């Protein structure tokens, strides 16, 4: 984000990141973030770290997150209307 000079783009980027991390915590529990960071340090690869921590690629998880935004969770069910 340090390379972003437009404050509006920086805010949007931050909010997208926050939304994705919130999705990871809500769908896979918070403790996995620590496991992800440990795997990243160990493997030196974000792709390997996501695969070993979540059993899915970063791209797959991002796709699920974006899909969850277009298919909101029904109150009390924990699932989207299309699931």
C-alpha positions in Angstrom: 0.0 0.0 0.0 3.0 2.3 0.4 3.1 2.6 -3.4 -0.5 3.9 -3.6 -0.5 7.7 -3.8 -4.3 8.2 -4.1 -5.8 8.2 -0.6 -9.2 7.0 -1.9 -7.5 4.0 -3.6 -5.5 3.3 -0.4 -8.7 3.3 1.7 -10.5 1.0 -0.8 -7.5 -1.4 -0.8 -7.4 -1.4 3.0 -11.1 -2.2 3.2 -10.8 -5.0 0.7 -8.0 -6.5 2.7 -9.9 -6.2 5.9 -13.0 -7.7 4.3 -11.0 -10.7 3.0 -9.3 -11.3 6.4 -12.7 -11.0 8.1 -14.0 -13.7 5.7 -11.1 -16.0 6.5 -11.6 -15.6 10.3 -15.4 -16.1 10.0 -15.2 -19.1 7.7 -11.9 -20.8 9.0 -11.4 -19.4 12.5 -8.9 -16.8 13.6 -6.1 -19.2 14.7 -5.4 -20.1 11.1 -4.1 -16.6 10.4 -1.2 -17.4 12.7 -0.7 -20.7 11.0 -0.7 -18.9 7.6 2.0 -16.5 8.7 4.1 -19.3 10.1 3.8 -21.2 6.9 4.6 -18.1 4.9 7.8 -17.6 6.9 8.7 -21.3 6.6 7.9 -21.8 2.9 8.6 -18.3 1.6 5.6 -18.7 -0.7 2.2 -17.2 -0.3 0.7 -19.8 -2.6 2.1 -22.7 -0.6 1.1 -21.1 2.7 -2.5 -20.7 1.7 -2.7 -24.2 0.3 -1.2 -25.8 3.4 -3.2 -23.6 5.8 -6.6 -23.6 4.2 -6.4 -26.5 1.8 -7.2 -24.1 -1.1 -5.4 -21.6 -3.2 -5.4 -17.9 -2.5 -7.3 -17.4 -5.8 -10.0 -20.0 -4.8 -10.4 -18.4 -1.4 -10.7 -14.9 -3.0 -13.3 -16.3 -5.3 -15.3 -17.6 -2.4 -15.0 -14.3 -0.7 -16.2 -12.3 -3.7 -19.0 -14.9 -4.1 -20.0 -14.4 -0.5 -20.4 -10.7 -1.2 -22.9 -11.3 -4.0 -24.6 -14.0 -2.0 -25.1 -12.5 1.5 -25.4 -14.7 4.5 -29.0 -15.3 5.8 -29.3 -14.3 9.4 -29.1 -17.2 11.8 -28.0 -19.7 9.1 -24.4 -18.9 8.4 -24.9 -19.7 4.8 -25.8 -17.8 1.7 -29.2 -18.0 -0.1 -27.6 -19.9 -3.0 -25.9 -22.5 -0.8 
